[in-house]
Amino acid sequence: MSIMLFDLSIRGHHPNYIRHLICYWLAQNPVSLLYIVVSPRFLAEHPEVVQLAHGADSIKFVAITSSEEDALVSRQSKWGRQWRNFQEWRLLQRYAKQLQVKHCVILYLDTYILYLALGLYSFCSLSGIYFRPRFHYSQWSDSLITRRDSLQMSWEKYLLFRVLNQPKFTKLLSLDPFVVDSVRLWSSSYKIVHIPDPVEEIPPVSVQRELFCQQWGIDPQRQIFLLFGALNGRKGVYPLLEAIAQLPDHLAQKLCLFLVGESNIVEDLNARIDSLCQNHPVQILRHYQFIRHSDVPPYFHLADVVLAPYQRHVGMSGILLFAAATQKPVLSSNYGLMGQIVERYELGLTIDSSQPSQIAQGLTEFLTDSSLRDRIHSCSQNQSEGRKIWGNPSKMADLVSQHSPERFAATVFHQLF
């Protein structure tokens, strides 16, 4: 039996997912052959992941051709995205046929939901990871749901119903744990299961805070607020900067905002940051660079607060899992799944991240807490003192244990054998 993993994305969760799946596959030592179809850029930018399969007879990386990748249109417009999705669907079928696979696991299923719902021909059986279900968000955030949202949610439910009834579609793997019960309220299908977004337990780092502050020029008297990942509008960077501008000077001078990650808005972002720093005593550091998985932990370990002011984000966030794995409190959007995860696992504080005034209020709560740096490691003592505790260490550890890479990979492959 030949199996294909199909994923043309090269950033975010994707290289990590492939890494975990390779490690699990090698540990299980199955007799089947696993093809991993990726962009040629994946091979160039993630050689450490590709190297994991080196010498393994049961795993083969297959890159689409450069001409095929060059032919893919931009996702900048709505119609461009739809055409790009259709192009990728055709590539999936082309490689499934070329490699003669029996089953394909689509590592970003959302891209192809429409074509699955339409019942387009598939050479092999299919399953996939569903990143962004939102048709059930009204049960949590009804006041935040617009009429347009409601229409889109109804459309999503219709498409999903169609997908689950396709004979060649075997399993929908949802990153949202609350989706399974919601689907079963209106569908008898048992093709949907929860798959945990994987995060590894992170050991303490050897780098000391003092050295870290020296390396980056951070004022050691300031609290470090980390905004990590793709630094764009969706991440909430603009309302965050507006919120900082609303802080009184005596609080701004306690804050160091550390921006870490790639950005496609660097020029505009820098202009806003420079203006903000000229008028307020805040410290803002910028590290516009993709951070490889092995280099991520120190940033979270040495932060005081992890920021997640996403703008109406749909789906899970690996940032919450990294924060939980390093036992750091978060200031997060209260919308959708992210808000539910933060509140149910007591990861920190949730706010309406579309409102700079609420972000500012959240920042203020952390900045006025003089014992923030030590509190999360001395929970019982702080409880006896009657102080507010930012984050529940026990529930954070529980969340991480539920999202192990082994459980993630086992869920992907369990259906196949």
C-alpha positions in Angstrom: 0.0 0.0 0.0 1.4 3.4 -1.0 0.3 6.5 0.9 0.8 10.1 0.0 1.1 13.2 2.2 0.3 16.3 0.1 1.2 19.8 1.3 2.5 22.7 -0.8 2.8 25.1 2.2 6.3 25.8 3.6 5.6 27.9 6.7 3.7 27.9 9.9 2.6 24.5 11.2 3.5 22.6 8.0 7.2 21.6 8.3 6.6 20.6 11.9 3.6 18.4 11.0 5.7 16.6 8.4 8.6 16.2 10.8 6.3 14.6 13.4 4.8 12.3 10.8 8.1 11.2 9.6 9.4 10.4 13.1 6.3 8.4 13.9 6.4 6.5 10.6 10.0 5.5 11.1 9.3 4.4 14.7 6.4 2.2 13.5 8.4 0.7 10.6 5.4 -0.1 8.4 5.7 -2.1 5.2 3.9 0.6 3.2 5.6 3.3 1.2 5.0 6.9 2.2 5.4 9.6 -0.4 5.6 13.2 0.8 4.7 15.6 -2.0 5.9 19.2 -1.4 7.0 22.4 -3.0 10.6 22.4 -4.3 11.1 25.3 -1.9 10.4 23.0 1.0 13.4 20.9 0.2 15.6 24.1 0.1 14.2 25.8 3.2 13.7 22.8 5.5 16.7 20.4 4.9 16.6 19.3 8.5 13.1 17.8 8.0 14.1 16.2 4.6 17.2 14.7 6.2 15.0 12.7 8.7 13.9 10.5 5.8 17.4 10.1 4.4 18.3 6.5 3.9 14.7 5.3 4.8 13.4 3.0 2.1 9.8 3.5 3.2 9.8 7.3 2.8 10.3 9.3 -0.4 10.1 13.1 -0.7 8.7 14.2 -4.1 8.8 17.8 -5.1 6.5 19.2 -7.8 8.4 20.6 -10.7 9.6 24.2 -10.8 7.4 24.9 -13.8 4.4 23.5 -12.0 5.1 25.8 -9.0 5.7 28.8 -11.3 2.3 28.2 -12.9 0.5 28.6 -9.6 -1.3 31.9 -9.5 -1.1 34.4 -6.6 -3.5 34.2 -3.7 -3.8 38.0 -3.4 -7.4 38.1 -4.7 -10.5 36.1 -3.9 -10.7 34.7 -7.4 -6.9 34.1 -7.5 -7.2 32.0 -4.3 -10.0 29.9 -5.8 -8.1 29.3 -9.0 -4.9 28.5 -7.1 -6.9 26.0 -5.0 -8.2 24.3 -8.1 -4.6 24.2 -9.6 -3.4 22.5 -6.4 -6.3 20.0 -6.5 -5.3 19.0 -10.0 -1.6 18.6 -8.9 -2.8 16.4 -6.0 -4.6 14.1 -8.4 -1.7 14.2 -10.9 0.8 13.0 -8.4 -1.6 10.5 -6.8 -2.0 8.9 -10.2 1.7 9.2 -11.1 2.8 7.6 -7.8 -0.1 5.0 -7.9 -1.0 5.7 -4.3 -4.0 4.1 -2.6 -4.6 6.9 -0.1 -3.7 10.6 0.2 -3.6 12.6 3.5 -4.1 16.3 2.7 -2.3 18.2 5.4 -4.3 21.4 4.7 -7.7 20.2 3.8 -9.4 23.7 3.9 -7.9 24.5 0.5 -9.8 21.8 -1.2 -13.2 21.7 0.6 -15.1 23.1 -2.3 -13.8 20.6 -4.8 -14.4 17.7 -2.4 -17.9 18.9 -1.9 -18.5 19.1 -5.6 -17.6 15.4 -5.8 -14.8 16.0 -8.4 -13.1 12.8 -9.4 -10.3 11.5 -7.1 -7.8 8.9 -8.1 -7.4 7.6 -4.6 -9.2 7.7 -1.2 -8.7 10.9 0.8 -8.5 12.2 4.3 -7.3 15.5 5.6 -6.6 18.0 8.4 -9.3 20.6 8.8 -7.7 23.8 10.2 -10.5 26.4 10.3 -14.0 25.2 11.1 -16.1 28.1 12.5 -19.8 27.1 11.9 -20.1 26.4 15.7 -18.6 29.7 16.9 -22.0 31.3 17.5 -22.4 29.1 20.6 -19.5 30.9 22.2 -19.4 34.4 20.7 -22.9 35.1 19.5 -22.5 38.9 20.0 -19.5 38.9 17.8 -21.2 37.1 14.9 -22.3 39.3 12.0 -25.0 38.5 9.4 -22.2 37.9 6.9 -20.5 35.5 9.3 -23.8 33.6 9.7 -24.2 33.2 5.9 -20.6 32.0 5.6 -21.2 29.5 8.5 -24.3 28.1 6.8 -22.3 27.7 3.6 -19.5 26.0 5.5 -21.9 23.5 7.1 -23.4 22.7 3.7 -20.0 22.1 2.1 -18.9 20.0 5.1 -22.0 17.9 4.9 -21.3 17.2 1.2 -17.7 16.3 1.9 -18.6 13.8 4.7 -20.9 12.1 2.3 -18.4 11.6 -0.5 -17.6 7.8 -0.8 -13.9 8.3 -1.4 -13.5 10.6 1.6 -12.6 8.5 4.7 -11.7 10.9 7.6 -11.9 14.6 8.4 -9.3 15.3 11.1 -10.3 18.5 13.0 -7.9 20.6 15.0 -10.9 22.0 16.8 -11.9 19.5 19.6 -15.4 21.0 19.8 -16.3 20.3 16.2 -16.9 16.6 16.5 -20.0 16.9 18.7 -21.3 19.9 16.8 -21.2 18.0 13.5 -22.9 15.0 15.0 -25.9 17.2 15.9 -26.7 17.6 12.2 -24.9 14.7 10.6 -24.8 11.0 11.3 -21.3 10.7 9.8 -18.6 9.3 11.9 -15.9 10.3 9.4 -14.8 13.2 11.7 -12.4 12.9 14.6 -10.4 15.4 16.6 -6.6 15.6 15.9 -4.4 17.4 18.5 -2.3 20.3 17.2 1.1 18.9 18.2 3.5 20.5 20.6 6.5 19.0 22.3 7.4 19.3 26.0 10.0 22.0 26.1 12.9 21.6 28.6 14.4 24.6 30.3 16.9 26.6 28.3 20.4 27.2 29.4 20.4 30.9 28.4 19.9 33.2 31.4 17.5 36.1 31.3 20.3 38.6 32.0 22.4 37.3 29.0 19.3 37.2 26.8 18.6 40.9 27.7 22.2 41.8 27.0 22.1 40.0 23.6 19.0 41.9 22.5 19.6 45.2 24.3 16.5 44.7 26.5 16.2 46.9 29.5 16.2 44.2 32.3 13.7 46.3 34.4 11.1 45.9 31.7 8.6 43.1 31.3 9.1 41.3 27.9 5.9 40.9 25.9 6.4 38.5 23.0 4.5 38.6 19.7 5.8 35.6 17.7 5.1 34.3 14.2 3.9 35.9 11.0 3.8 39.6 11.8 0.9 40.9 9.8 -2.6 42.5 10.2 -4.2 39.1 11.0 -1.9 38.7 13.9 -3.2 41.9 15.5 0.0 43.9 15.4 -1.7 47.2 14.4 -4.3 47.4 17.3 -1.5 46.2 19.6 0.6 49.3 18.7 -2.5 51.5 19.1 -3.0 50.0 22.5 0.6 50.7 23.6 0.1 54.3 22.5 -2.8 54.5 25.0 -0.7 53.5 28.0 0.4 56.2 30.4 4.2 56.8 30.4 4.8 55.2 33.8 3.5 51.9 32.4 5.0 52.3 28.9 8.4 52.5 30.5 7.9 49.1 32.0 7.2 47.4 28.7 9.4 45.8 26.1 7.6 44.5 23.0 9.6 41.9 21.2 8.4 41.2 17.7 9.8 38.0 16.3 8.9 36.5 12.9 8.7 37.2 9.2 6.6 40.1 8.0 5.3 41.4 4.6 4.5 44.8 6.1 7.9 45.7 7.4 8.1 49.2 5.9 4.7 50.3 7.2 5.3 48.5 10.6 8.7 50.2 11.1 7.3 53.6 10.4 4.5 53.1 13.0 7.0 51.7 15.5 9.5 54.5 15.1 6.7 57.1 15.6 5.4 55.3 18.7 8.9 55.1 20.3 9.5 58.8 19.6 6.4 59.8 21.6 6.3 57.1 24.3 8.9 55.6 26.6 8.3 52.0 25.3 11.0 49.7 24.1 10.2 47.8 20.9 12.6 45.2 19.4 12.2 43.8 15.9 13.5 40.5 14.6 12.0 40.0 11.2 13.1 36.5 10.5 11.7 33.0 10.3 12.7 31.0 13.4 13.3 27.3 12.9 11.6 25.0 15.3 14.7 24.1 17.3 15.4 27.8 17.9 11.9 28.7 19.1 11.9 27.7 22.9 14.3 30.5 24.2 12.0 33.2 23.0 9.1 31.8 25.0 11.1 30.8 28.0 12.5 34.2 28.5 9.3 36.2 27.8 7.1 37.4 30.7 3.9 37.4 28.6 3.0 35.9 25.3 0.7 38.0 23.1 -2.0 36.5 20.8 -4.2 39.5 19.8 -5.3 37.8 16.6 -8.1 39.5 14.6 -11.1 37.2 14.5 -8.9 34.2 14.0 -10.6 30.9 13.1 -9.0 27.8 14.4 -6.2 26.8 16.8 -2.9 28.6 17.4 0.4 27.0 18.0 1.4 30.1 20.0 -1.0 29.1 22.8 0.6 25.7 22.9 4.1 27.0 23.1 3.1 29.4 25.8 1.5 26.5 27.8 4.6 24.3 27.2 6.8 27.0 28.7 4.3 27.9 31.4 3.9 31.5 30.3 0.7 33.5 30.5 -1.0 34.8 27.4 -2.9 37.9 26.5 -5.3 36.5 23.8 -8.2 37.3 21.7 -11.5 36.1 23.2 -12.9 35.1 19.8 -13.7 31.5 18.8 -11.5 28.5 19.6 -8.6 30.5 20.9 -10.7 32.2 23.5 -12.2 28.9 24.6 -8.8 27.2 24.9 -7.4 30.1 27.0 -10.4 30.3 29.3 -10.9 26.5 29.8 -7.2 25.8 30.4 -6.6 29.1 32.3 -3.7 30.1 30.1 -4.0 33.8 30.9 -6.3 36.7 30.0 -8.7 37.1 27.1 -9.9 40.4 25.6 -11.7 41.7 22.5 -8.5 42.1 20.5 -10.3 44.2 17.8 -10.5 47.0 20.4 -7.1 48.7 21.2 -8.6 50.0 24.5 -9.2 46.4 25.7 -5.7 45.4 24.7 -4.4 48.3 26.6 -6.4 47.3 29.6 -5.0 43.8 29.4 -1.4 45.1 29.1 -2.1 47.3 32.2 -3.2 44.3 34.2 0.1 42.5 33.5 2.3 45.7 33.9 0.9 46.5 37.3 1.6 43.0 38.6 5.0 43.4 40.2 5.5 39.7 40.9 4.4 38.4 37.4 7.8 36.9 36.6 7.8 34.6 39.6 4.1 34.0 40.1 3.5 31.2 37.6 6.2 29.1 39.3 4.9 29.7 42.9 1.2 29.1 42.5 0.4 27.8 46.0 2.2 30.7 47.7 0.4 33.3 45.7 -2.9 31.7 46.4 -2.2 31.9 50.1 -1.5 35.6 49.6 -4.8 36.1 47.9 -3.2 37.4 44.7 -4.4 36.9 41.1 -2.6 34.0 39.3 -1.8 34.4 35.7 -2.2 30.9 34.3 -2.8 27.6 35.9 0.4 25.5 35.6 -1.5 22.2 36.1 -4.0 22.9 33.3 -1.2 24.2 31.1 0.7 20.9 31.5 -2.6 19.0 30.9 -3.1 20.8 27.6 0.4 20.1 26.4 0.1 16.4 27.3 -3.1 16.1 25.2 -1.3 17.6 22.2 1.7 15.3 22.0 3.3 14.7 18.6 2.8 11.0 19.0 -0.9 11.4 19.5 -1.1 13.7 16.5 0.7 11.3 14.2 -1.1 8.2 15.4 -4.4 9.9 14.7 -3.3 10.7 11.1 -2.1 7.2 10.4 -4.5 5.1 12.5 -7.2 5.1 9.8 -4.9 3.6 7.3 -4.0 0.3 8.9 
